[in-house]
Amino acid sequence: MSGPATATGLFASLRRLAGTTAGIVLVRLELLGTELEQEKLRVVSALWLAGAALLLLWLALVLLVGLIVLLMWDGYRLAAIGVLALLFAGAGGWLLHLARQRLNPPTGGAFSLSLAELRRDRDSLGLPGD
């Protein structure tokens, strides 16, 4: 006795093609979901770290400003407050610039692996592309 007979014919070929296509789409969607999860974790962790850093820097700056103003109390308190305000404004602008750079997607785009796989699928099927 032989094993189960494999179906032949047009409908069997179409059924196998549909199964293969569904498998490819499923794998690509899983890859897309994984990349989406990675992006979400990257952004959330960056925001948590930024929040904690801002809290600690704020506390340190309040203490530092208080110390400097107390040290300059007799003669230069207004000048000390003005210089510190300018320094903080410059540092704040620099930090905003760095934060904007950090939130840019990684090299190649946020979903570069998924796009590369879809392009490879398109090329292997011989479909016209870009």
Buried (B, 14 or more C-beta within 10 A) or exposed (E): EEEEEEEEEEEEEEEEEEEEEEEBEEEBEEBBEEBEEBBEEBEEEEEEEBEEEEEEEEEEBEEEBEEBBEEBEEEBBEEBBEEBEEEEEEEEEEBEEEEEEEEEEEEEEBBEBBBEBBEEBEEEEEEEEE
